[in-house]
């Protein structure tokens, strides 16, 4: 669905210190953005921000960067963290294909990818956020032993992503084809997940660790 342009969103976003318009200026220096040396976790494609809000509230001793492309989406993420008085999240407008150079070596401890576009056609698969090309970029800033937590409802994407991870020096440490009926205890339900689980959607999930 195409988003209607919200011309007022960018000025409101830029009025907040939680919104980082020039993320490359802080590569290797994100601790200065947060004002502490706590570990930094990253969500790629944060949507309206339910996941990142809940995760950051559960872990106030960790820092979070929420990335998405559209101001029309990010404005709701920003409003949510302000309304809930969350201090440990920063919001970044970015095409994830251009993430190279945004973070320094070993600067990120964990990456979350929730229900990204499955890009099912062969000619589009390189656009998948779990594709080997993207994983090569993430490895530039994900510390050794760092993790990627990946959720999807698309079995083709899931099974091919397992291979992408294995080919890219990641070890799959946890895997389930039915997250909500698994033994995993730390799931935070996204907006998308909440809507479609009730319609019978099964969520597939894995944790991949960088060797």
N, C-alpha and C positions, 0 to 999 in steps of 0.2 A: 504494500500500500504506500502510495506516495504521500509524503508529509506536506502539509500546507506550510508555506514559509511564514515564520513568525519574526517579523522585522524587529520586534522589541526584545527578542531573546538575547542577542549578542550584547547590547548595552547592559542589560541586567546581569549577564554572566560576567562581563568585564568589570563590573562594579564590585565584585567580590574577590578577596584575596585567596579564596579557595580555588579560583579558576586560573589556570596557568596557560596563557596564550603563546608563550615562547619556550616550550619545554626543552628545546635543544640547548638553551642557555645554561641549563642546570645539569647537563650530562656529567656524571661523576660527582655532582654536588647536591643531590636531592636531599641529603640530610639537612642542608641549609634551608630548604623550602619548608621542612617540617620542624626545624629547630631542635632536632634530637638525632641520636644515632640508632634509633630503633630500626629493625628490619623493615624492608619495603616490599609489599606485595602488589600485584598488578592485575586488574581485570581488563581484558580486551573485549570491548563491546558491552558496555555497562547498561545499555537500555535506560530505563527510567530510574534505576539505582536501588531497587529493593535489595538485591543481593549484597552490594557493597555496603549499604547502610547496616544491614544486620551483621555482616562479617566484621565490620569495623567496631561495632558496639560490643561484640563478643570478645574482641581482642584490642582493647584500648592501648596496649603496649606495643602495637604494630602500626605501621603506616601503610596507607593504601592509595594507589593511583588508579583512577577510573577513566578509561579512554573510550570515546565514541566519536563519530564523525559529525553528526548533525546537532546544531544548536537547539533545534526543536525537541530533541531528546535530552540533551545535556541540561537544559534548563530545569527539568524535573528532578534530575539527579542532584543538582546544586541546591534547589529549594528544599529537597528532602534532608540533606545533611545540615542545612542551616536551621530548619524548623526543629530538627531533633538534637541540635546543638552538638553535632559531631565534629571533633577537632582534627581527627587523624586521617582525613580523606582530602585528596586534591583531584580536581576534575580537569581533563585535558582534551581539547578538540583535535583529533588527528585521524587521518586515513592510516590504518594500521599497516598498510603496504609501505608506508614511509617511516616506520618506527626506528629504522637504523639511525644511530647517532643521538637518540633521545636519552638513553641511559648509559652509564659507564660500566666498565668491566666488573662483573660480580656484584652489581648494585641491587639486583632484584633477587629475592629469595623464593618467590612463588608466583605463578601465573595462573589465572582462572580464565577459562574459555567456556562460555555457557551458550549453547544453542546457536552457534554461528551458522552462516549461510552454508548449506551443504554443497553447493556448486556441483550438481550431479553429472553434467556433461563433461566428457573427456577434455575438451578444449579449454574448460574453465577450472579444472581441478587445481591448477597452480594458485588459484585465488583463495583456496581453503586456508583458514588460519592455522590448521594443523599440518599443512603440507610441508614437505622437507625443506623447501625454500624459506618458508617462514621460520621453521625450527632453527635453521642456520642463523637467522637474524637474532632469534631469542637467545641462542647460545652465546652471543657476544656480550650479553649483560646478565644472564641467569647464572648464579653462582654454582660451582660443582656441588652436587647433592641437592640442588634446587629442584622444585617440583612443578609440573603442569597438571592442573586438575581440569578435566575435560568432560563436559556433558553434552549429549545430543539425543535426538529422537530419530535420527536417520541412520539406519543400520549400514548402508553402504559407506557413508562417511565414517562411521565408527570403525568398521572393520579395516578400511583402508588406512585410517589414522593409526591404528595399532601398528601397521607395517611402517608408516612414516616414522613413528617414534623409534621403533627398533632399528631402522636404518640410520637414524640420526644420533646414535649413542645415548638413547634413553632406555631405561629399564622400566617396564610396566609392572608396577608394584601392587596395584589393586585394579580389578576389572569386574564389572557386573553388567549384564544385559537388562537388569530390572532393578534399578536403584531403590525404588520405593518398597520393594519386597526383599531387600538385601539386609545384611548385617551392618551396613555402614551407618554410623551414628551422627555424622557431622554435616549432613546435607542442609543447605539453605535453599528453599524453593523460590525460583525466580517468578516474575510475572507471567512469562510464557508458560513455564512449567505448571503453575497453578491453574491456568486456563485450560490447558490441553490434557492434563492428567485426568481430569474429570470426564473427558471424552474418550478415555481408554488408551491414551498415549503411554507408552513405556519409555522411561528415561534410561539411557545407557551412560555409563560413567567409568572413567579410569583415572588413575594417578600414575604419571610417568615421571621418573626421577632421572636427572642428568648424571651420567656416570662420571 
